[in-house]
C-alpha cells in the first residue's frame, strides 16, 4: 500500500503546495508577489522584542539551560523506555501470538 516512491511523491507535492500557498499569501498581504518579506511564512510568531525595548537582551539565561538539559534527558529516557517496551512486546507477540509450528487442537 505505501512505498518509498509514494513517500517522495507526497513530499514533493507538499513542498509545491506550500510554496504556492506562500506566494498567494504574500500576494494577498502586500499586493505584490514577493518572497522574503518581514513576516514571511505560513506560521508566524511575530518579532521577539526585549521587555525594556533595547536591542541587546537575552531571551534565556544560564539557569534556563539546566531546564533545557533536563527536558532533553527526560525525552531521551522516555524514548529509550518506548523502544524497550516495543522490543518486549514484539518478542512476546512472536513467541505467543500465532506462534508457528503449533497446531490449534
MARBA-3410 file (N, C-alpha, C, O; in Angstrom, 1 decimal):
105
0.8,-1.2,0.0,0.0,0.0,0.0,0.9,1.3,0.0,0.6,2.2,-0.8 ~ 1.9,1.3,0.9,2.7,2.5,1.0,4.1,2.2,0.7,4.7,1.3,1.4 ~ 4.7,2.8,-0.2,6.1,2.5,-0.5,7.0,3.8,-0.6,6.4,4.9,-0.4 ~ 8.2,3.7,-0.8,9.1,4.8,-0.8,8.9,5.8,-1.9,9.0,7.0,-1.7 ~ 8.5,5.3,-3.1,8.2,6.2,-4.2,7.0,7.1,-3.9,7.0,8.3,-4.2
6.0,6.5,-3.2,4.8,7.3,-2.8,5.2,8.3,-1.8,4.6,9.4,-1.8 ~ 6.1,8.0,-0.9,6.6,8.9,0.1,7.2,10.1,-0.5,7.0,11.3,-0.1 ~ 8.1,9.9,-1.5,8.8,11.0,-2.2,7.8,11.9,-3.0,7.9,13.1,-3.0 ~ 6.8,11.2,-3.6,5.8,12.0,-4.4,5.0,12.9,-3.4,4.7,14.0,-3.7 ~ 4.7,12.3,-2.2,3.9,13.1,-1.3,4.7,14.3,-0.8,4.2,15.4,-0.6
6.0,14.1,-0.5,6.9,15.2,0.0,7.0,16.2,-1.1,6.9,17.4,-0.8 ~ 7.2,15.9,-2.4,7.3,16.8,-3.4,6.0,17.6,-3.6,6.1,18.9,-3.7 ~ 4.9,17.0,-3.6,3.6,17.7,-3.7,3.4,18.6,-2.5,2.8,19.7,-2.7 ~ 3.7,18.2,-1.3,3.6,19.1,-0.2,4.5,20.3,-0.3,4.0,21.4,0.1 ~ 5.7,20.1,-0.7,6.6,21.3,-0.9,6.0,22.2,-2.0,6.1,23.4,-1.8
5.5,21.7,-3.1,5.0,22.6,-4.1,3.8,23.3,-3.6,3.6,24.5,-3.9 ~ 2.9,22.6,-2.9,1.7,23.3,-2.4,2.0,24.4,-1.4,1.4,25.4,-1.3 ~ 3.0,24.1,-0.5,3.4,25.1,0.5,4.0,26.3,-0.2,3.8,27.4,0.2 ~ 4.8,26.1,-1.3,5.4,27.2,-2.0,4.3,28.1,-2.7,4.4,29.3,-2.6 ~ 3.4,27.4,-3.3,2.3,28.2,-4.0,1.4,28.9,-3.0,1.1,30.1,-3.2
1.1,28.3,-1.9,0.4,28.9,-0.8,1.1,30.1,-0.2,0.5,31.1,0.1 ~ 2.4,30.0,-0.1,3.2,31.1,0.4,3.2,32.3,-0.6,3.0,33.5,-0.2 ~ 3.3,32.0,-1.9,3.2,33.1,-2.9,1.8,33.8,-2.8,1.7,35.0,-2.9 ~ 0.8,33.0,-2.8,-0.6,33.6,-2.7,-0.8,34.3,-1.5,-1.4,35.4,-1.5 ~ -0.3,33.9,-0.4,-0.4,34.6,0.9,0.3,35.9,0.9,-0.2,36.9,1.4
1.5,35.9,0.4,2.3,37.2,0.3,1.6,38.1,-0.7,1.6,39.3,-0.5 ~ 1.0,37.6,-1.8,0.3,38.5,-2.7,-0.9,39.1,-2.1,-1.2,40.3,-2.4 ~ -1.6,38.4,-1.3,-2.8,39.0,-0.6,-2.4,40.0,0.4,-3.1,41.0,0.6 ~ -1.3,39.8,1.1,-0.9,40.7,2.2,-0.3,42.0,1.7,-0.5,43.1,2.2 ~ 0.6,41.9,0.7,1.4,43.0,0.3,1.1,43.5,-1.1,1.7,44.5,-1.6
0.1,42.9,-1.8,-0.3,43.3,-3.1,0.7,43.1,-4.2,0.5,43.3,-5.4 ~ 1.9,42.5,-3.8,2.9,42.1,-4.8,3.4,40.7,-4.4,3.5,40.4,-3.2 ~ 3.6,39.9,-5.3,4.0,38.5,-5.0,5.5,38.5,-4.8,6.3,38.1,-5.7 ~ 6.0,38.9,-3.6,7.4,38.8,-3.3,7.6,37.9,-2.2,6.8,37.7,-1.3 ~ 8.8,37.2,-2.2,9.1,36.3,-1.1,10.2,36.9,-0.3,11.1,37.6,-0.8
10.1,36.7,1.0,11.1,37.2,1.9,10.7,38.5,2.6,11.6,39.3,3.0 ~ 9.4,38.8,2.7,9.0,40.0,3.4,9.3,39.8,4.9,9.8,38.8,5.4 ~ 9.0,40.8,5.7,9.3,40.9,7.1,8.7,39.7,7.9,9.4,39.1,8.7 ~ 7.5,39.4,7.6,6.8,38.2,8.3,6.5,37.2,7.3,5.3,36.8,7.1 ~ 7.5,36.6,6.7,7.2,35.5,5.7,6.9,34.2,6.5,7.4,34.0,7.6
6.2,33.3,5.8,5.9,32.0,6.4,4.5,31.9,6.7,3.8,32.9,7.0 ~ 4.0,30.7,6.7,2.6,30.4,6.9,2.3,30.5,8.4,1.2,30.8,8.9 ~ 3.3,30.1,9.2,3.1,30.2,10.7,4.1,31.3,11.1,5.3,31.2,10.8 ~ 3.6,32.2,11.9,4.3,33.3,12.3,4.2,33.6,13.8,3.1,33.6,14.3 ~ 5.3,33.8,14.4,5.3,34.1,15.9,5.6,35.6,16.1,5.7,36.0,17.3
5.7,36.4,15.1,5.9,37.8,15.2,7.4,38.1,15.6,8.2,37.2,15.4 ~ 7.7,39.3,16.0,9.0,39.7,16.4,9.2,39.4,17.9,8.3,39.6,18.7 ~ 10.4,38.9,18.3,10.7,38.8,19.7,11.4,40.1,20.1,12.5,40.4,19.6 ~ 10.8,40.7,21.0,11.3,42.0,21.5,11.7,41.9,22.9,11.1,41.1,23.7 ~ 12.6,42.7,23.3,13.0,42.8,24.7,12.0,43.6,25.5,11.2,44.4,25.0
11.9,43.3,26.8,10.9,43.9,27.6,11.2,45.4,27.8,10.3,46.2,27.8 ~ 12.5,45.7,27.9,12.8,47.1,28.1,12.9,47.9,26.8,13.2,49.1,26.8 ~ 12.8,47.3,25.7,12.8,47.9,24.4,14.2,48.0,23.8,14.4,48.5,22.6 ~ 15.3,47.6,24.5,16.6,47.7,23.9,16.8,46.5,22.9,16.0,45.6,22.9 ~ 17.9,46.6,22.1,18.2,45.6,21.2,19.1,44.5,21.7,19.2,43.4,21.1
19.7,44.7,22.9,20.6,43.7,23.5,20.0,43.2,24.7,20.1,43.7,25.8 ~ 19.3,42.0,24.6,18.7,41.3,25.7,18.8,39.8,25.5,18.9,39.4,24.3 ~ 18.8,39.1,26.5,18.9,37.6,26.4,17.5,37.1,26.6,16.8,37.4,27.5 ~ 17.1,36.2,25.6,15.8,35.6,25.7,15.8,34.4,26.7,14.7,34.0,27.2 ~ 17.0,33.9,27.0,17.1,32.9,28.0,18.5,33.0,28.7,19.4,33.6,28.1
18.5,32.5,29.9,19.8,32.7,30.7,20.4,31.3,31.0,19.8,30.3,30.7 ~ 21.5,31.3,31.8,22.1,30.1,32.1,21.3,29.2,33.0,21.4,28.0,32.9 ~ 20.4,29.8,33.8,19.5,28.9,34.6,18.5,28.2,33.8,18.1,27.1,34.2 ~ 18.2,28.8,32.6,17.2,28.1,31.7,17.9,26.9,31.0,17.2,26.0,30.7 ~ 19.2,27.0,30.9,19.9,25.9,30.2,19.8,24.6,31.0,19.7,23.5,30.4
19.7,24.7,32.3,19.5,23.5,33.1,18.2,22.8,32.8,18.1,21.6,32.7 ~ 17.2,23.6,32.7,15.8,23.1,32.4,15.8,22.5,31.0,15.2,21.4,30.8 ~ 16.5,23.1,30.0,16.6,22.5,28.7,17.3,21.2,28.7,16.9,20.2,28.0 ~ 18.4,21.1,29.4,19.1,19.8,29.5,18.3,18.7,30.2,18.2,17.6,29.7 ~ 17.5,19.1,31.2,16.6,18.1,31.9,15.5,17.7,31.0,15.1,16.5,31.0
15.0,18.6,30.2,13.9,18.2,29.2,14.5,17.3,28.2,13.8,16.3,27.8 ~ 15.7,17.5,27.7,16.3,16.6,26.7,16.6,15.3,27.3,16.3,14.2,26.6 ~ 17.1,15.2,28.5,17.4,13.9,29.1,16.1,13.2,29.4,16.0,11.9,29.2 ~ 15.0,13.9,29.8,13.8,13.2,30.1,13.2,12.6,28.8,12.6,11.5,28.8 ~ 13.3,13.4,27.7,12.8,12.9,26.4,13.6,11.7,25.9,13.0,10.8,25.4
14.9,11.8,26.1,15.7,10.6,25.7,15.3,9.4,26.5,15.3,8.3,26.0 ~ 15.1,9.5,27.8,14.8,8.4,28.7,13.4,7.8,28.3,13.2,6.6,28.2 ~ 12.4,8.7,28.0,11.1,8.2,27.6,11.2,7.5,26.2,10.5,6.5,26.0 ~ 12.1,8.0,25.3,12.3,7.3,24.0,12.9,6.0,24.2,12.5,5.0,23.6 ~ 13.9,5.9,25.1,14.5,4.6,25.4,13.5,3.6,26.0,13.5,2.4,25.7
12.7,4.1,26.9,11.6,3.2,27.5,10.7,2.7,26.5,10.3,1.6,26.5 ~ 10.2,3.6,25.6,9.3,3.2,24.5,10.0,2.1,23.6,9.3,1.2,23.3 ~ 11.2,2.3,23.3,11.9,1.3,22.4,12.0,0.0,23.2,11.8,-1.1,22.5 ~ 12.3,0.0,24.4,12.4,-1.3,25.2,11.0,-2.0,25.3,10.9,-3.2,25.1 ~ 10.0,-1.2,25.6,8.6,-1.8,25.6,8.2,-2.3,24.3,7.6,-3.4,24.2
8.6,-1.6,23.2,8.3,-2.1,21.9,9.0,-3.4,21.5,8.4,-4.3,20.9 ~ 10.3,-3.5,21.9,11.0,-4.7,21.7,10.4,-5.9,22.5,10.3,-7.0,22.0 ~ 10.1,-5.6,23.8,9.5,-6.7,24.6,8.1,-7.2,24.0,7.9,-8.4,23.9 ~ 7.3,-6.2,23.6,6.0,-6.6,23.0,6.2,-7.4,21.7,5.5,-8.3,21.5 ~ 7.2,-7.0,20.9,7.4,-7.7,19.6,7.9,-9.1,19.9,7.4,-10.1,19.3
8.8,-9.3,20.9,9.2,-10.7,21.2,8.1,-11.5,21.8,8.0,-12.7,21.5 ~ 7.2,-10.9,22.6,6.1,-11.6,23.2,5.1,-12.0,22.1,4.7,-13.2,22.1 ~ 4.9,-11.1,21.1,4.0,-11.5,20.0,4.5,-12.6,19.1,3.8,-13.4,18.7 ~ 5.8,-12.5,18.9,6.4,-13.6,18.1,6.3,-14.9,18.7,6.0,-15.9,18.1 ~ 6.5,-15.0,20.0,6.5,-16.3,20.8,5.1,-16.8,21.2,4.9,-18.0,21.3
4.2,-15.9,21.4,2.9,-16.3,21.9,1.7,-16.1,21.1,0.6,-16.7,21.3 ~ 1.7,-15.1,20.2,0.6,-14.8,19.3,0.8,-15.5,18.0,1.7,-15.1,17.2 ~ -0.1,-16.4,17.6,0.0,-17.1,16.3,1.4,-17.7,16.1,2.0,-17.5,15.0 ~ 1.9,-18.4,17.1,3.3,-19.0,17.0,3.3,-20.0,15.9,2.4,-20.8,15.8 ~ 4.3,-20.0,15.1,4.5,-21.0,14.1,4.8,-22.4,14.6,5.5,-22.5,15.6
4.2,-23.4,14.0,4.5,-24.8,14.4,3.6,-25.3,15.4,3.6,-26.5,15.8 ~ 2.7,-24.5,15.9,1.7,-25.0,16.9,0.4,-25.3,16.2,-0.1,-24.5,15.4 ~ -0.2,-26.4,16.5,-1.5,-26.7,15.9,-2.6,-26.3,16.9,-2.4,-26.4,18.1 ~ -3.7,-25.8,16.4,-4.8,-25.4,17.3,-5.7,-26.6,17.4,-6.7,-26.7,16.6 ~ -5.5,-27.4,18.4,-6.4,-28.6,18.6,-7.3,-28.4,19.8,-8.1,-29.3,20.1
END
